[in-house]
Amino acid sequence: MKKQNTGLIISLSILGLAVLAMIGLVGGVNGAVDDLEVALNENTANVILASAEVKNDTVVSVPILYYDQVMDECVNLYDGDTTAIRARQFEWDTCGYHESKLETGLVGAELDAEFLPVGVGGELLSNSGLSGDSFSRWFKSVEGKSKSYASVLSLTYDDRIASFGYRSEDFYPLDEIDLAADESVNSDGHNHLFTLSLGVPFRVLADGREEFSIEADDDTWVFVGNSLVIDMGGVHDAMMGRFRINEVGEVYAAVGNIEFAYTGVTLNEGDGAIVRIFHADRNSKSSLFGVRMTNMVPNVMNTTLAKSEGSVEVAYDPANPSYVAPLGESLAVGPDNRQSLMAMIVIQVVTLGAMGALVVVSISVAYRYSRRDRNQVK
């Protein structure tokens, strides 16, 4: 009798183990699905950056080109009514106190073949000559007019708000350049009258959270790819421009207190894009400059941080402005929770199917032994 029940006991044990395994697998699949849903909903900048070990105070070093602009001497500025003061300006047709005012439309809506703005001039006195050859000195080295200097701009990460930023109210990056005194410094001791250009490549998340902001006095233009999205031209006091990317990749921008408006630029989720910034310090009064990228993922050369320095280098080459880092060279290819979870779910579903087949076989075997035992008893 014991021998007759052995097969039944074995088959029932297999059945029990298979059922327990199925229960565990079902729980695992449900958990993986839940994790996948979280990953899909939270594939945000802070999650991606954290997966690449970008922590608070990590620095992204962005290549930047500065152009020291030779002065156009203005000597008929006066302190009161009697004492002439010396001020350095460039691209001013006449000396004097020009109105501090924003003027849009000084550059074209698209970059040229060299990925530089195209000057088209303006109506205000200080902007009327900004076109053609007179504008070429702004972001190129032109003999007797401008000279370029390569450097880096350090954007520091704040993990509380997933934001890389830089800001200075005394922004005089060329103060250390050793030039003749009559060319390098103003009466306040600073080297005013410079321009700059830089690019920051980034991965488009299109999650509705990405925002870029820039704060500066005097001419500032921001392009996404080749298209102008922030236009703050002219000699003016400090003001802020911003753009946001919505859930379908549309870029909306605003300057000052105006409402955000669609720029006509649409980006694709997962693609690489470049923010290109062009700025000029065009008066001798002050120099403020600040940049912030919030909930955005800048592309860097690799995902291995320089542990001793806590910094990474952005994948942008000023000598080749068309270069966008492949995703394989960027933070964007940090651990991809969605892919790993999908693979886990597939494996578990296949295993669940195999366990289900085992249960069916076990039930069949148990039923067969049960029938045989009943027949033998009879």
C-alpha positions as CSV (number, residue, x, y, z in Angstrom):
1,M,0.0,0.0,0.0
2,K,2.9,2.4,0.8
3,K,4.5,1.7,-2.5
4,Q,1.2,2.4,-4.2
5,N,0.9,5.8,-2.5
6,T,4.5,6.9,-3.1
7,G,3.9,8.1,-6.6
8,L,0.9,10.1,-5.5
9,I,2.8,11.7,-2.6
10,I,5.6,12.6,-4.9
11,S,3.3,14.1,-7.5
12,L,1.4,16.0,-4.9
13,S,4.7,17.4,-3.4
14,I,5.8,18.5,-6.9
15,L,2.4,20.1,-7.3
16,G,2.7,21.9,-4.0
17,L,6.1,23.2,-4.8
18,A,5.0,24.3,-8.3
19,V,2.1,26.2,-6.8
20,L,4.3,27.9,-4.3
21,A,6.8,28.8,-7.0
22,M,3.9,30.2,-9.1
23,I,2.7,32.3,-6.2
24,G,6.2,33.7,-5.8
25,L,6.6,34.4,-9.5
26,V,3.3,36.1,-9.7
27,G,4.3,38.3,-6.8
28,G,7.7,38.9,-8.5
29,V,6.1,39.8,-11.8
30,N,3.6,42.2,-10.1
31,G,6.5,43.8,-8.2
32,A,8.6,44.2,-11.3
33,V,5.6,45.7,-13.1
34,D,5.1,48.1,-10.2
35,D,8.9,49.0,-10.4
36,L,8.7,49.4,-14.1
37,E,5.8,51.8,-13.7
38,V,7.8,53.8,-11.1
39,A,10.8,53.9,-13.5
40,L,8.7,55.0,-16.3
41,N,7.1,57.8,-14.2
42,E,10.4,58.8,-12.6
43,N,12.9,58.7,-15.5
44,T,13.7,62.3,-14.6
45,A,16.9,64.2,-14.5
46,N,17.5,63.7,-10.8
47,V,17.0,59.9,-11.2
48,I,19.3,59.6,-14.2
49,L,22.0,61.9,-12.7
50,A,21.9,60.0,-9.4
51,S,22.3,56.7,-11.3
52,A,25.5,58.1,-12.8
53,E,26.7,59.2,-9.3
54,V,26.3,62.9,-9.9
55,K,25.9,64.3,-6.4
56,N,25.6,67.7,-4.8
57,D,28.4,70.1,-5.8
58,T,29.5,67.9,-8.7
59,V,30.9,70.3,-11.4
60,V,30.4,70.1,-15.1
61,S,33.1,71.9,-16.9
62,V,31.8,73.5,-20.1
63,P,34.3,74.7,-22.8
64,I,33.8,78.4,-23.4
65,L,35.4,80.9,-25.8
66,Y,35.9,84.6,-24.8
67,Y,36.7,87.4,-27.2
68,D,38.4,90.5,-25.8
69,Q,37.0,93.4,-27.8
70,V,39.2,96.4,-28.6
71,M,37.8,99.6,-27.3
72,D,36.0,102.4,-29.2
73,E,37.2,105.3,-27.1
74,C,34.6,107.5,-25.6
75,V,36.0,110.7,-24.0
76,N,32.9,113.0,-23.9
77,L,31.3,111.2,-20.9
78,Y,31.3,113.5,-17.9
79,D,31.2,113.1,-14.2
80,G,28.9,116.0,-13.4
81,D,29.5,118.8,-15.9
82,T,33.2,119.2,-15.8
83,T,35.3,116.1,-15.3
84,A,35.7,113.9,-18.3
85,I,35.8,110.1,-17.6
86,R,37.2,107.5,-19.8
87,A,34.9,104.6,-20.8
88,R,35.5,101.7,-23.1
89,Q,32.8,100.8,-25.5
90,F,32.6,98.9,-28.8
91,E,30.2,99.1,-31.7
92,W,29.0,102.5,-30.6
93,D,28.6,105.0,-33.5
94,T,28.9,108.0,-31.1
95,C,29.9,108.5,-27.5
96,G,27.3,109.4,-24.9
97,Y,24.8,107.9,-22.5
98,H,22.7,105.5,-24.6
99,E,19.3,104.4,-23.4
100,S,19.4,101.2,-21.4
101,K,16.9,99.1,-23.3
102,L,16.2,95.7,-24.6
103,E,16.0,95.5,-28.4
104,T,15.0,92.2,-30.0
105,G,15.6,91.3,-33.6
106,L,19.3,92.3,-33.8
107,V,20.3,88.8,-35.0
108,G,18.6,86.4,-37.4
109,A,16.4,83.5,-36.3
110,E,18.9,80.9,-37.4
111,L,22.6,80.4,-37.0
112,D,24.8,80.6,-40.0
113,A,26.9,77.8,-41.6
114,E,29.6,78.4,-38.9
115,F,27.0,78.1,-36.1
116,L,27.3,81.8,-35.3
117,P,24.5,84.5,-35.0
118,V,23.9,86.7,-38.0
119,G,23.7,90.4,-37.2
120,V,21.0,92.3,-38.9
121,G,21.2,95.6,-37.1
122,G,18.7,97.6,-35.0
123,E,16.9,100.9,-34.6
124,L,18.5,102.1,-31.4
125,L,21.6,104.2,-31.8
126,S,23.9,101.8,-30.1
127,N,22.7,98.9,-32.2
128,S,22.3,100.4,-35.7
129,G,25.7,99.1,-36.9
130,L,25.3,95.5,-35.8
131,S,25.4,93.7,-39.2
132,G,27.8,92.5,-41.8
133,D,31.5,92.9,-41.2
134,S,31.0,95.0,-38.1
135,F,29.4,92.0,-36.4
136,S,32.0,89.5,-37.4
137,R,34.3,90.6,-34.6
138,W,31.8,89.6,-31.9
139,F,32.4,85.8,-32.0
140,K,35.5,85.5,-34.1
141,S,39.1,86.7,-33.8
142,V,39.5,89.7,-36.1
143,E,42.9,91.4,-36.4
144,G,42.9,94.7,-34.6
145,K,39.4,94.2,-33.3
146,S,39.1,91.1,-31.2
147,K,41.1,88.2,-29.8
148,S,39.9,84.8,-28.5
149,Y,40.7,83.0,-25.3
150,A,39.7,79.5,-24.5
151,S,38.5,78.6,-21.0
152,V,35.8,76.6,-19.1
153,L,32.7,77.7,-17.3
154,S,31.9,75.6,-14.2
155,L,28.3,74.6,-13.6
156,T,27.8,73.2,-10.1
157,Y,25.1,70.6,-9.4
158,D,22.5,71.2,-6.7
159,D,20.8,67.8,-6.1
160,R,17.9,69.4,-4.1
161,I,16.5,70.8,-7.3
162,A,18.3,68.7,-10.0
163,S,20.0,71.9,-11.3
164,F,23.3,72.8,-12.7
165,G,24.1,76.5,-12.3
166,Y,26.6,79.4,-12.4
167,R,26.1,83.0,-11.4
168,S,28.3,86.0,-10.8
169,E,27.4,89.7,-10.3
170,D,31.1,90.6,-11.0
171,F,31.7,88.7,-14.2
172,Y,35.0,89.8,-15.5
173,P,36.6,86.6,-16.9
174,L,39.3,88.5,-18.8
175,D,40.7,90.6,-16.0
176,E,43.8,88.5,-15.8
177,I,44.8,89.0,-19.5
178,D,48.1,90.8,-19.8
179,L,47.3,93.6,-22.3
180,A,48.4,97.2,-22.6
181,A,46.7,99.2,-19.9
182,D,44.9,101.4,-22.4
183,E,43.3,98.3,-23.9
184,S,42.7,96.0,-21.0
185,V,41.1,98.0,-18.2
186,N,38.4,100.5,-17.6
187,S,38.5,103.2,-14.9
188,D,37.0,100.7,-12.5
189,G,40.0,98.4,-13.0
190,H,38.0,95.7,-14.9
191,N,38.4,94.4,-18.4
192,H,35.0,95.2,-19.8
193,L,34.0,94.8,-23.4
194,F,34.1,91.1,-24.2
195,T,31.9,88.5,-25.8
196,L,31.6,84.8,-25.2
197,S,30.1,81.7,-26.8
198,L,29.5,78.3,-25.4
199,G,27.4,75.2,-26.0
200,V,25.9,72.7,-23.7
201,P,24.7,69.4,-25.2
202,F,21.9,67.6,-23.4
203,R,19.6,64.6,-23.7
204,V,15.9,65.6,-24.3
205,L,13.7,64.0,-21.6
206,A,10.5,65.8,-22.7
207,D,8.9,65.2,-19.3
208,G,7.6,68.7,-18.8
209,R,10.1,69.6,-16.2
210,E,13.1,70.7,-18.2
211,E,13.9,74.4,-17.8
212,F,16.9,76.6,-18.9
213,S,17.4,80.1,-17.6
214,I,20.0,82.8,-18.3
215,E,20.5,86.1,-16.5
216,A,22.7,88.8,-18.0
217,D,23.2,92.5,-18.8
218,D,23.7,93.5,-22.4
219,D,23.2,91.3,-25.6
220,T,22.4,87.7,-24.9
221,W,21.1,85.2,-27.4
222,V,20.2,81.5,-26.7
223,F,19.7,79.0,-29.5
224,V,18.5,75.5,-29.2
225,G,20.2,73.7,-32.1
226,N,20.3,76.4,-34.8
227,S,17.1,78.2,-33.7
228,L,16.8,81.4,-31.6
229,V,14.7,80.8,-28.6
230,I,15.8,83.6,-26.2
231,D,16.4,87.1,-27.6
232,M,17.8,89.7,-25.2
233,G,19.7,92.0,-27.5
234,G,20.9,95.5,-26.8
235,V,22.7,97.4,-24.1
236,H,20.5,96.9,-21.1
237,D,20.4,96.2,-17.4
238,A,20.3,92.7,-16.1
239,M,17.3,90.6,-17.1
240,M,16.4,87.0,-17.3
241,G,15.3,84.7,-20.1
242,R,14.0,81.2,-19.8
243,F,12.8,78.3,-21.9
244,R,10.9,75.2,-21.0
245,I,10.4,71.9,-22.8
246,N,6.9,70.4,-22.5
247,E,5.8,66.8,-22.5
248,V,5.7,66.6,-26.3
249,G,9.1,68.3,-26.8
250,E,7.8,71.8,-27.7
251,V,10.1,74.6,-26.5
252,Y,8.4,77.6,-24.9
253,A,10.4,80.7,-24.0
254,A,9.9,84.0,-22.0
255,V,12.0,87.1,-21.3
256,G,11.4,89.1,-18.1
257,N,7.8,89.0,-17.0
258,I,6.2,88.2,-20.3
259,E,4.2,85.0,-20.7
260,F,5.8,81.9,-22.1
261,A,5.2,81.5,-25.9
262,Y,5.9,78.6,-28.3
263,T,9.2,79.2,-30.2
264,G,8.4,77.0,-33.1
265,V,11.1,74.5,-32.0
266,T,10.1,70.9,-31.2
267,L,12.5,68.3,-29.9
268,N,12.2,64.5,-29.8
269,E,12.4,62.6,-26.5
270,G,15.7,60.8,-26.2
271,D,17.5,62.8,-28.8
272,G,20.6,64.9,-28.2
273,A,20.4,68.6,-28.6
274,I,22.6,71.6,-27.9
275,V,21.9,74.9,-26.1
276,R,24.2,77.5,-27.7
277,I,24.7,80.8,-25.8
278,F,26.1,84.1,-27.1
279,H,26.7,87.0,-24.9
280,A,28.3,90.5,-25.0
281,D,29.4,92.9,-22.2
282,R,29.0,96.1,-24.1
283,N,29.3,98.9,-21.6
284,S,31.5,100.0,-18.7
285,K,28.9,100.0,-16.0
286,S,28.7,96.4,-14.7
287,S,28.8,92.8,-15.7
288,L,26.4,90.1,-14.5
289,F,26.1,86.6,-15.9
290,G,24.3,83.5,-14.8
291,V,23.2,80.2,-16.3
292,R,21.0,77.5,-14.9
293,M,19.8,74.1,-16.2
294,T,17.0,72.6,-14.1
295,N,15.9,69.0,-14.6
296,M,18.1,68.7,-17.6
297,V,20.7,66.1,-18.3
298,P,23.9,67.5,-19.9
299,N,25.9,65.1,-22.0
300,V,29.4,64.5,-20.7
301,M,32.4,62.6,-22.1
302,N,31.8,59.5,-19.9
303,T,30.0,58.3,-16.9
304,T,33.1,58.0,-14.7
305,L,33.4,61.0,-12.5
306,A,36.8,62.3,-11.5
307,K,36.4,61.3,-7.9
308,S,39.2,63.5,-6.6
309,E,37.9,66.6,-8.3
310,G,34.1,65.8,-8.3
311,S,33.8,67.0,-11.9
312,V,33.0,65.9,-15.4
313,E,33.6,67.5,-18.8
314,V,30.7,68.3,-21.1
315,A,30.9,66.7,-24.5
316,Y,31.2,69.8,-26.6
317,D,34.0,70.9,-28.9
318,P,33.9,74.7,-29.7
319,A,36.1,74.0,-32.7
320,N,33.4,71.6,-34.1
321,P,30.1,73.2,-33.1
322,S,28.1,70.6,-35.0
323,Y,29.2,67.9,-32.7
324,V,26.6,66.3,-30.4
325,A,27.9,63.6,-28.2
326,P,26.4,60.2,-29.0
327,L,24.3,58.8,-26.1
328,G,27.0,56.2,-25.6
329,E,29.3,59.0,-24.4
330,S,26.8,60.6,-22.0
331,L,25.2,60.4,-18.7
332,A,22.0,59.5,-20.6
333,V,23.2,55.9,-20.8
334,G,23.5,55.4,-17.1
335,P,21.7,52.3,-15.7
336,D,18.4,52.0,-17.7
337,N,15.9,50.7,-15.1
338,R,13.2,50.3,-17.8
339,Q,15.3,47.9,-19.9
340,S,16.5,45.8,-17.0
341,L,13.0,45.5,-15.5
342,M,11.5,44.6,-18.9
343,A,14.1,41.8,-19.2
344,M,13.2,40.7,-15.7
345,I,9.5,40.6,-16.5
346,V,10.1,38.6,-19.6
347,I,12.3,36.0,-17.8
348,Q,9.7,35.7,-15.0
349,V,6.8,35.3,-17.4
350,V,8.6,32.6,-19.3
351,T,9.5,30.9,-16.0
352,L,5.9,31.3,-14.9
353,G,4.7,29.6,-18.0
354,A,7.1,26.7,-17.4
355,M,5.9,26.4,-13.8
356,G,2.3,26.4,-15.1
357,A,3.1,23.6,-17.4
358,L,4.7,21.7,-14.5
359,V,1.6,22.2,-12.4
360,V,-0.5,20.8,-15.3
361,V,1.8,17.8,-15.5
362,S,1.8,17.3,-11.8
363,I,-2.0,17.4,-11.6
364,S,-2.2,14.9,-14.5
365,V,0.3,12.6,-12.8
366,A,-1.5,12.9,-9.4
367,Y,-4.8,12.2,-11.0
368,R,-3.4,9.1,-12.8
369,Y,-1.9,7.7,-9.6
370,S,-5.1,8.4,-7.7
371,R,-7.1,6.5,-10.3
372,R,-4.6,3.6,-10.2
373,D,-4.7,3.4,-6.5
374,R,-8.5,3.4,-6.4
375,N,-8.6,0.6,-9.0
376,Q,-6.0,-1.5,-7.1
377,V,-8.0,-1.1,-3.8
378,K,-11.1,-2.4,-5.6
